[in-house]
Amino acid sequence: MISYREVTYTYPGKQNAAIHQVSLDLAPKTFTLVVGSSGAGKSTFLRCMNGLVPHFSGGEIQGRIRVNGQDPVSATPRWMSRHVGFVFQDPEAQFVVDRVEDEIAFALENEAVDPDEMQQTVAHILDLLGLSGLKNRRLETLSGGERQRVAIAAALALHPQILVLDEPTSQLDPASAEDVLLTLVRLNQEIGLTIVLAEHRLERVLPFVNQIVFLDENTPGVIAGSPRQVLEQIDLNAPLITLGKALSWKPLPLTVEEGKSCLSRSNIAPDILEGARQPGPRMTVPYISIQNLDYQYDQEQVLKSVNLEIFTGQIAVLMGPNGAGKTTLLRTSVGLLRPKIGQVFLAGEDIVEKHVAEVCRDIGYLPQDPNALLFADTVREELLITLQNQELSEDDHPPEALLEWLGIADLADSYPRDLSVGQRQRVALAAIMITHPKALLLDEPTRGLDYSAKRELARLLKTWRNEDIAILLVTHDVELAAAVADRVVLIEAGKIIVDGEPANILRHSSIFSPQVAQLFPETDWLTAEDALQGLEVNSNDQ
């Protein structure tokens, strides 16, 4: 159904190919996961399927592509949309209208579908994606995860035979992500929809796919095969895969249940499973203090009497289901939203009378969409603009040093919006950190990041914490939370429901429990590193 033969593509003005000598076949009714490091060409590979590459992007393409019998290079993307539904990394990029129901109906209207049929189709898709209760909502009022589900629903409107999704769960909480993936499995198994999905969080997707395609920016071609065949050959490892390889478990476990089966067959004694993490630092003076905060969107109360303190030298991780109010809480904390009830104090001073620019001198805020911070022609200029706006000296805040530290010095002269999502995240992070803020608020910073980039982000966060920066991290990535959190705060329906030690909260959560905590419930281990260190230390004591 999908065939690539010696396909090489190079973007305009670039010397290196985005994908190089790719050859493979994807059979009908399969569920394929595309993986690779940030910038390896996954999005480019997917966009070749519906003709966006090269019709929209330009550039030079070589080789032969056939998708459902069509040639996307000679056909138009509009024609290919009848065969390939596509969901982008940034769902906002494909929205056309303002309301949820209208967005799903848009493609049907363009195809002059009968109104009665259109109404039935839209109602069915709304129900399928759990969006019926949001059908009259304006898109701008939805959470990031809710917008992602709307984008998926819109892609299904024309009933394509192939559905291509670029990180569709990146903004979804674990429960919502599983719901979406189960929906995709049902579409794949019951109606034979061919699904091709790119995703960095392998722990979420591995239980559902039947094959993997791996792209490496430094190696021509691809590695393709069954999940275990490919995972044995690559270094992109979910925590469970890391453990499985380190402990030589065969066959390599893809799910926690398979991991428990491997563990039961191992020679690890029960007393070795004892162990505890050191508790995070305890602080007494908050840098940010949120008191009795309420906020409403269109008469809907999003935050309800929220009280939260963020301390210097501590990483607090805020988690909760989509629509719980996490992003709204961050935006009120920097003055982008003004609550009618409640107060926000910064170093003991109420920010209500302060301009946002003044607040952001002391608080670095990274929104979900890094494009919101990217305006300049080059990466280096992004940092210089921030310094100019804050009236700070380039000599005191050298951009090159920060770019080098973030691992993107080679991108200094690149146009930021031409970069991968993961690279754009790091550029946006550089733009807010160049001022050396005293607090850092991050909204879903691992979107578009591979495991290596996430490890680097974790290192950066811990370094900044040790420099007495107060950090509030909003994420659905439970594995990142397990790796960096000194404290975990759960919010649900606008209310803080629990606030405490990561091990106490994460390992007992039915939704936010990391893989290692599920595998070793008797311990306080949360990461593969915790488990391997604990097993090695205790084994040496035997």
C-alpha positions in Angstrom: 0.0 0.0 0.0 2.9 2.4 0.8 6.2 2.0 -1.1 9.4 4.0 -1.0 12.2 3.2 -3.5 15.6 5.0 -3.0 13.8 8.1 -1.8 16.1 11.1 -1.0 14.8 14.5 -0.1 16.6 17.8 0.6 14.9 21.0 1.8 15.5 24.3 -0.1 18.8 25.9 0.8 20.0 22.8 2.7 23.1 20.8 1.9 22.3 17.6 3.8 19.3 15.5 2.9 16.5 15.2 5.4 15.9 11.6 4.4 18.4 9.6 2.4 18.0 6.5 0.2 14.9 5.3 2.0 13.4 2.1 0.6 10.7 0.1 2.3 7.1 -1.3 1.9 4.3 -0.9 4.3 1.4 -3.4 3.8 -2.3 -2.6 4.0 -4.0 -2.7 7.4 -0.7 -2.5 9.4 0.0 -0.3 12.4 3.5 1.2 12.0 5.5 3.2 14.5 8.2 5.6 13.0 11.0 6.4 15.4 14.3 8.3 15.4 16.1 11.0 17.1 14.9 14.6 17.0 15.7 15.9 13.5 16.2 12.5 12.0 13.6 13.1 9.3 10.5 11.5 10.7 8.1 14.3 9.9 9.6 14.6 6.4 9.2 10.8 5.9 5.5 11.2 6.8 4.9 14.2 4.7 6.1 12.4 1.6 3.0 10.2 1.9 0.5 12.9 1.2 2.5 15.1 -1.1 3.2 18.0 1.3 6.8 17.1 0.5 7.7 18.4 -2.0 4.6 20.4 -3.1 4.3 22.6 0.0 8.0 22.6 1.1 9.7 22.8 -2.2 13.2 21.3 -2.4 14.6 18.4 -4.4 13.2 14.8 -4.2 14.6 11.7 -5.9 13.3 8.2 -6.0 9.8 6.7 -6.3 6.9 6.8 -3.9 3.5 5.1 -4.3 0.7 5.4 -1.7 -2.5 3.5 -2.2 -1.6 3.3 -5.9 -1.1 7.1 -6.2 2.1 9.1 -6.8 2.1 11.9 -4.2 4.9 13.7 -6.1 2.8 14.1 -9.3 -0.6 14.3 -7.5 -1.6 17.3 -5.4 -1.9 17.2 -1.6 -5.7 17.9 -2.0 -6.1 14.8 -4.1 -4.0 12.7 -1.7 -6.1 13.9 1.2 -8.8 11.4 -0.1 -6.4 8.6 0.5 -4.3 9.9 3.4 -5.6 11.6 6.5 -2.8 13.6 8.2 -2.4 15.0 11.8 0.5 17.4 12.3 2.8 17.8 15.3 1.3 21.2 15.9 -2.5 20.7 15.7 -3.0 24.5 15.7 -1.2 24.6 12.3 -4.1 22.7 10.5 -7.1 24.4 12.1 -9.2 26.6 9.7 -12.3 27.6 11.7 -13.1 28.6 15.3 -15.5 25.9 16.6 -14.8 22.2 17.2 -17.8 20.9 15.3 -17.2 23.3 12.4 -13.5 22.2 12.2 -14.5 18.5 11.8 -17.1 19.4 9.2 -14.8 21.7 7.1 -13.4 19.0 4.9 -16.8 17.5 4.3 -18.2 20.9 3.2 -15.3 21.3 0.8 -16.3 17.9 -0.8 -20.0 19.0 -1.0 -21.1 16.1 1.2 -24.9 15.9 1.8 -25.9 17.8 4.9 -27.6 14.9 6.6 -24.7 12.6 5.9 -22.3 15.3 7.1 -24.2 15.7 10.4 -24.1 11.9 11.0 -20.4 11.7 10.2 -19.5 14.6 12.5 -21.6 13.2 15.4 -19.9 9.8 15.0 -16.4 11.2 14.9 -17.1 13.5 17.9 -18.3 10.4 19.9 -15.3 8.3 18.7 -12.8 10.8 20.0 -14.7 11.7 23.2 -15.4 15.3 21.9 -19.2 15.4 22.0 -19.2 17.6 25.1 -16.9 20.1 23.4 -18.6 20.3 20.0 -19.7 24.0 20.6 -16.4 25.1 22.2 -14.1 27.6 20.5 -10.8 26.0 19.7 -8.8 28.8 21.5 -10.5 27.8 24.8 -9.4 24.1 24.6 -6.3 22.6 26.3 -3.5 21.4 24.1 -4.6 17.8 24.5 -8.1 18.6 23.5 -6.9 20.5 20.4 -4.9 17.4 19.4 -8.0 15.2 19.6 -9.9 17.7 17.4 -7.1 17.5 14.8 -7.3 13.7 14.8 -11.1 13.9 14.4 -10.8 16.3 11.5 -8.3 14.0 9.7 -10.9 11.1 9.9 -13.7 13.1 8.4 -13.2 11.9 4.8 -12.7 8.3 5.8 -9.2 7.9 4.3 -7.7 4.4 3.9 -4.5 5.6 5.5 -4.1 7.7 8.6 -0.7 9.4 9.3 -0.1 10.9 12.6 2.9 13.0 13.8 3.2 12.6 17.6 -0.5 12.5 18.2 -0.2 11.8 21.9 2.4 14.4 22.7 0.0 16.7 24.5 -2.3 14.1 26.0 -2.4 12.8 29.5 -1.7 9.1 29.9 -5.4 8.1 30.1 -6.4 10.2 27.1 -3.3 9.0 25.1 -4.3 5.4 25.8 -7.9 6.2 24.7 -6.7 7.6 21.4 -4.3 4.7 20.8 -7.1 2.2 21.5 -9.3 4.1 19.1 -6.6 3.8 16.4 -6.2 0.1 17.2 -9.9 -0.4 16.8 -9.9 1.5 13.4 -7.0 -0.6 12.3 -8.4 -3.9 13.3 -12.1 -3.5 12.6 -12.2 -1.4 9.4 -8.7 -2.1 8.2 -7.4 1.4 8.4 -3.6 1.6 7.7 -1.9 3.6 10.4 1.5 5.2 10.3 2.5 7.0 13.5 5.6 8.9 14.6 6.1 9.1 18.4 9.0 9.7 20.8 7.3 8.2 23.9 7.8 4.5 23.0 6.4 3.3 26.3 3.0 4.6 25.3 2.9 3.1 21.8 4.8 -0.2 21.8 1.9 -2.3 23.1 -0.2 -1.3 20.1 2.0 -1.5 17.0 3.1 -4.4 14.9 6.1 -2.9 13.2 8.7 -0.2 13.6 10.6 2.0 11.1 13.7 3.6 12.5 15.3 6.6 10.8 18.9 7.8 11.6 20.1 11.1 10.4 23.7 9.8 10.1 22.9 6.6 8.2 21.2 6.2 4.8 18.1 4.0 4.6 15.9 2.7 7.4 15.8 -0.2 9.8 12.3 -1.8 9.6 10.8 -4.9 11.2 8.9 -6.2 14.2 9.2 -4.1 17.4 11.6 -6.5 19.1 13.8 -6.9 16.0 14.2 -3.1 15.6 14.5 -2.3 19.3 17.4 -4.8 19.7 19.3 -2.7 17.1 18.7 0.9 18.2 19.5 3.0 21.3 16.2 4.8 21.7 15.0 3.0 24.8 11.9 3.4 27.0 12.7 2.6 30.7 11.4 -0.9 30.4 13.5 -1.6 27.3 16.6 -0.1 29.1 16.0 -2.6 32.0 15.4 -5.5 29.6 18.6 -4.9 27.8 20.7 -4.3 30.9 19.3 -7.4 32.6 19.5 -9.5 29.4 15.8 -10.4 29.5 14.6 -12.5 26.5 12.4 -12.0 24.7 12.7 -8.2 25.2 9.6 -7.1 27.1 7.4 -4.5 25.4 4.9 -4.1 28.2 5.0 -3.9 32.0 3.2 -7.3 32.2 5.9 -8.8 30.0 8.5 -7.2 32.2 6.9 -8.7 35.3 7.0 -12.1 33.7 10.7 -11.7 33.0 11.2 -10.5 36.6 9.4 -13.6 37.9 11.8 -15.8 35.9 14.9 -14.0 37.1 17.0 -14.8 40.2 16.4 -11.5 41.9 15.7 -12.3 45.6 12.7 -10.6 47.3 14.9 -8.7 49.8 16.8 -7.1 46.9 13.6 -5.3 46.0 13.9 -3.1 49.1 15.2 0.4 48.5 14.2 4.1 48.7 15.0 7.4 47.1 16.4 10.2 49.0 13.6 12.8 49.6 13.8 16.1 47.6 15.0 19.3 49.2 12.7 21.0 51.6 12.4 24.7 51.3 10.7 27.3 53.6 10.5 30.5 51.6 8.5 30.4 48.4 9.6 32.5 45.4 6.2 32.2 43.8 3.1 32.1 46.0 -0.4 31.5 44.5 -3.2 32.2 46.9 -7.0 31.4 46.6 -6.8 31.7 42.9 -10.0 31.4 40.7 -10.2 31.8 37.0 -13.1 31.5 34.4 -13.3 31.0 30.7 -16.7 31.9 29.2 -18.5 31.3 32.5 -16.6 28.0 33.0 -14.5 27.9 36.1 -11.1 26.5 35.2 -9.3 27.2 38.5 -10.9 26.8 41.9 -9.3 28.2 45.1 -5.8 27.2 44.0 -3.1 27.6 46.6 0.4 26.7 45.5 4.0 27.7 46.5 7.0 27.3 44.3 10.4 27.3 46.1 13.9 28.2 44.9 16.2 25.3 44.4 13.3 22.9 43.8 11.7 21.3 40.8 7.9 21.0 41.2 6.1 18.9 38.6 2.4 19.8 38.0 0.4 16.9 36.5 -3.2 16.3 35.8 -5.7 15.3 33.0 -6.3 17.4 29.9 -8.4 20.4 30.7 -7.5 20.3 34.5 -6.2 23.9 34.4 -2.5 23.4 34.3 -1.7 25.9 31.4 -4.2 28.4 32.8 -2.3 28.2 36.2 1.0 29.0 34.4 -0.4 31.9 32.5 -1.9 33.5 35.6 1.5 33.1 37.3 3.2 35.4 34.8 0.4 37.8 34.4 -0.8 36.7 30.9 -4.2 36.1 32.5 -5.6 38.3 35.3 -7.8 36.5 37.9 -10.7 38.2 39.4 -10.3 36.3 42.7 -6.9 35.4 44.3 -3.4 36.7 44.2 0.0 35.8 42.8 3.1 36.9 44.7 6.6 37.0 43.2 9.3 37.2 45.9 6.6 38.5 48.2 5.3 41.2 45.8 1.9 41.1 44.2 2.2 41.0 40.4 -1.4 42.3 39.8 -0.1 45.8 38.9 2.9 44.6 37.0 3.2 44.4 33.2 3.9 41.0 31.8 7.3 42.1 30.5 8.3 43.2 34.0 7.3 39.9 35.5 9.1 37.9 32.8 12.4 39.6 33.7 12.3 37.3 36.7 10.3 34.4 35.4 11.1 32.5 32.2 7.9 31.1 30.7 8.0 28.4 28.0 4.5 27.8 26.5 3.4 24.5 24.9 3.9 26.0 21.4 7.6 27.1 21.0 6.6 29.1 17.9 4.9 31.6 20.2 8.4 32.8 21.2 10.2 32.6 17.8 10.2 35.8 15.6 13.7 36.4 14.4 15.5 35.3 11.2 18.2 33.3 13.0 18.5 31.4 16.3 21.2 33.8 17.6 19.0 36.8 16.9 16.2 35.3 19.0 18.4 35.5 22.0 19.6 39.0 21.1 16.1 40.3 20.8 15.3 39.0 24.3 18.3 40.8 25.6 17.4 44.0 23.9 13.8 43.9 25.1 15.0 43.4 28.7 17.8 46.1 28.2 20.5 43.6 29.1 24.1 43.4 27.8 25.2 40.8 25.3 28.6 40.9 27.0 27.0 39.9 30.3 24.8 37.3 28.7 26.7 35.8 25.7 24.3 33.9 23.4 27.1 31.5 22.1 27.8 30.1 25.5 24.1 29.2 26.2 23.6 27.8 22.7 26.7 25.6 23.2 25.4 24.5 26.6 22.1 23.5 25.1 23.7 21.6 22.2 22.4 23.9 19.4 25.4 26.0 18.7 25.5 24.6 15.2 22.0 26.0 14.6 23.0 29.6 15.5 22.5 30.9 11.9 19.5 28.7 11.1 15.9 30.1 10.7 14.2 28.9 13.8 10.9 27.9 12.2 12.6 25.6 9.8 13.9 23.4 12.7 12.3 20.3 14.1 9.9 20.6 17.0 12.5 19.4 19.4 15.1 21.8 18.1 12.6 24.7 18.3 11.9 23.7 21.9 15.5 24.2 22.8 15.8 27.5 20.9 12.7 28.8 22.8 14.3 27.5 26.0 17.4 29.5 25.2 15.4 32.6 24.5 13.9 32.6 28.0 17.0 31.5 29.8 19.4 34.0 28.3 18.2 36.6 30.9 19.1 34.3 33.8 15.6 34.3 35.4 15.1 33.4 39.0 12.1 31.1 38.2 11.3 28.9 35.2 7.8 27.8 34.2 7.7 25.1 31.5 4.5 23.8 29.7 5.0 20.4 28.1 8.7 20.9 27.3 9.3 17.3 26.0 7.0 17.7 23.0 9.1 16.6 20.0 12.1 15.5 22.2 13.7 12.0 21.9 15.0 10.1 24.9 18.5 11.6 24.5 17.2 15.1 24.3 15.0 14.4 27.4 17.9 13.2 29.4 19.7 16.4 28.4 16.7 18.5 29.5 16.6 16.7 32.8 20.3 17.5 33.3 19.7 21.1 32.5 16.7 21.3 34.9 18.7 19.8 37.7 21.6 22.1 37.0 19.4 25.2 37.2 17.7 23.9 40.3 21.1 23.6 42.0 21.7 27.2 41.0 18.6 28.1 43.1 16.2 28.6 40.3 12.6 27.9 41.2 11.1 25.5 38.6 7.5 24.6 37.9 7.2 21.9 35.2 3.8 21.0 33.6 4.0 17.7 31.8 2.1 14.6 30.9 5.4 12.7 30.5 5.4 10.6 33.6 8.9 9.3 32.9 10.3 12.8 32.8 8.5 13.6 36.1 10.0 10.4 37.6 13.5 11.6 36.6 13.4 15.2 37.7 10.7 15.9 40.3 11.6 16.9 43.8 7.9 17.3 44.4 4.7 16.3 42.5 1.5 18.3 42.5 -1.7 16.8 41.0 -4.5 19.0 39.8 -7.9 17.8 38.7 -11.0 19.9 37.6 -9.2 23.1 38.6 -8.3 22.0 42.2 -5.0 20.9 43.7 -5.8 17.3 45.0 -2.4 16.2 46.2 1.1 17.7 46.8 4.0 15.7 48.0 7.0 13.4 47.5 7.3 11.9 44.0 7.7 8.3 45.1 4.7 8.5 47.4 2.5 10.0 44.7 3.7 8.5 41.4 4.1 4.9 42.4 0.5 4.8 43.9 -1.1 6.6 41.0 -3.3 4.5 38.6 -2.7 7.0 35.8 0.7 8.7 36.4 2.8 5.7 37.5 6.1 5.3 35.6 7.0 1.9 34.2 9.7 1.1 36.8 7.3 1.9 39.7 4.8 -0.5 38.1 7.5 -3.2 37.8 8.9 -2.8 41.3 5.9 -1.7 43.4 7.6 -2.7 46.7 10.3 -0.1 46.2 10.5 3.7 45.8 12.3 3.3 42.4 10.9 5.5 39.7 13.4 5.3 36.9 15.5 2.6 35.2 18.6 4.2 36.7 17.0 3.9 40.2 16.3 0.2 39.6 19.7 -0.7 38.1 21.6 1.2 40.8 19.4 -0.5 43.5 19.8 -3.9 42.1 23.6 -3.6 41.7 24.1 -2.2 45.3 21.9 -4.7 46.9 23.3 -7.6 44.9 26.8 -6.6 46.0 25.7 -6.8 49.6 24.5 -10.4 49.3 
